[in-house]
Amino acid sequence: MKLRPATADDADFLADVLVAAVNWSPEWPPKSRRRVLAAPNTACYVAGWPRESDLGVVAEADGKRVGAAWLRFFAPDAPGYGFVAADVPELTIGVAEEWRGRGVGRALLHAVEDRAKEAGIARISLSVERKNFAQRLYFAAGYEVVGAGSEQSDTMVKVL
Ligand SMILES: CC(C)(COP(=O)(O)OP(=O)(O)OC[C@H]1O[C@@H](n2cnc3c(N)ncnc32)[C@H](O)[C@@H]1OP(=O)(O)O)[C@@H](O)C(=O)NCCC(=O)NCCS
């Protein structure tokens, strides 16, 4: 497995990852790619990728993309689910199903944090449903709950 910066050519793959992240729970009927990319509250994570301030990492194995993590800044009048401030980008992360539980997610998270530090970013935020085991990964990586996004979700922040 190798990690590399995400580029404009990864736009479709990032959209795949976003769809997987939205559909993380097997308990809910999956939302179609078309629906995820048509709804402003989910499409906003990849629309127009890459914007100048976007920053991401892609994991590849056997020449195939198997996961990605990226950061995007949002404005207060058009916030993401995990918005805390205009200068704090929000994390999206996902790993192909057959590659989960093998350390790819943790490696992606560390890599995107390293790139953020290099870019002078001081904090990263995210939104996660408490039932999603992704939250364990975030706790272990030093993210702290700063508020409740909804009845089921937390907003978390890591100071880099
Ligand atoms: C969340 C996700 C990105 C994690 O990536 P991953 O490659 O599976 O995770 P890793 O193998 O690096 O594991 C990191 C930690 O996650 C947790 N974890 C991973 N798989 C787990 C599982 N099956 N059950 C419980 N916890 C698990 C553990 O805390 C693990 O740490 P440990 O190995 O020390 O126990 C990935 O599972 C995924 O794509 N999920 C669907 C999309 C999603 O939910 N995105 C996040 C939305 S907020």
The ligand as a Gaussian input file, in Angstrom:
#p B3LYP/6-31G(d) Opt

LIG

0 1
 C      -13.599000       4.434000       9.104000
 C      -12.590000       3.886000       8.109000
 C      -12.089000       5.006000       7.235000
 C      -11.423000       3.302000       8.915000
 O      -10.476000       2.789000       8.012000
 P       -9.866000       1.327000       8.240000
 O       -8.780000       1.144000       7.252000
 O      -10.980000       0.344000       8.250000
 O       -9.296000       1.487000       9.739000
 P       -7.950000       0.909000      10.342000
 O       -7.761000      -0.511000       9.904000
 O       -6.842000       1.864000      10.072000
 O       -8.316000       0.880000      11.895000
 C       -8.172000       2.040000      12.701000
 C       -9.067000       1.906000      13.938000
 O      -10.436000       1.936000      13.553000
 C      -11.177000       1.073000      14.398000
 N      -11.681000      -0.065000      13.611000
 C      -11.307000      -0.422000      12.370000
 N      -12.025000      -1.481000      11.955000
 C      -12.862000      -1.789000      12.973000
 C      -13.892000      -2.755000      13.150000
 N      -14.209000      -3.645000      12.196000
 N      -14.565000      -2.746000      14.313000
 C      -14.276000      -1.866000      15.272000
 N      -13.312000      -0.900000      15.144000
 C      -12.630000      -0.874000      14.021000
 C      -10.245000       0.578000      15.468000
 O      -10.227000       1.511000      16.526000
 C       -8.930000       0.612000      14.732000
 O       -7.859000       0.685000      15.603000
 P       -7.144000      -0.672000      16.140000
 O       -6.641000      -1.373000      14.928000
 O       -6.071000      -0.141000      17.017000
 O       -8.206000      -1.428000      16.859000
 C      -13.199000       2.767000       7.216000
 O      -13.635000       1.710000       8.018000
 C      -14.342000       3.215000       6.322000
 O      -14.116000       3.556000       5.171000
 N      -15.602000       3.202000       6.810000
 C      -16.731000       3.615000       5.998000
 C      -16.706000       5.096000       5.709000
 C      -16.784000       5.919000       6.989000
 O      -17.468000       5.557000       7.930000
 N      -16.065000       7.049000       6.990000
 C      -16.017000       7.929000       8.120000
 C      -17.239000       8.776000       8.191000
 S      -17.145000       9.833000       9.625000

